[in-house]
Amino acid sequence: MLTSKFALYKNLIIGAIDHSDADTRITVEQARRITAYAHETFFRHLRLYDYVLKNTKLSEVKKVTLPRADPKCGDPLSKAMMLGALGNESEDEMSVATALKSEFAMDSVAKDTQSEEIAAIELKKESARGDLDEADYDEALKTA
């Protein structure tokens, strides 16, 4: 089988080298490169190609079914516990909880201070335009 296929290939290459039309003629170097490529691809796996294309035996089909597990979902956030809620946390966990609580408190104080400063600036702008007199300005500062 291999020798008959290679003989057919050899005749085709020789025919391409000795072709009468100069445009379709190939050189000896091109023939060597084509032969090397054919050897590395087609002729190396010729028996495999022949078996796959000419196999008349019935193939056995095996099917494997894998069990499919549903993903586990965690509890909703409404059931989440706050740090320090149980009372049995370690010292490190308690220090983290305290630091978080103090940071939150400082953020809320900073926001309150910032809003008071903005209100005072707005009042100064209104008084500079003449919209407020001194008594209204003092009273507005006390309520802000």
Residue pairs with C-beta under 8 A, 6 or more apart in sequence:
1 46
1 50
2 43
2 46
2 47
5 43
5 46
6 43
9 35
9 38
9 43
13 31
13 34
13 35
16 24
16 25
16 26
16 31
17 25
17 26
17 27
17 28
17 31
18 25
19 25
19 26
26 34
42 49
82 97
83 89
83 93
83 94
83 96
83 97
83 100
84 93
84 94
84 97
84 98
89 97
116 144
119 144
120 141
120 144
123 132
123 137
123 140
123 141
123 144
126 132
126 137
127 133
127 134
127 137
132 140
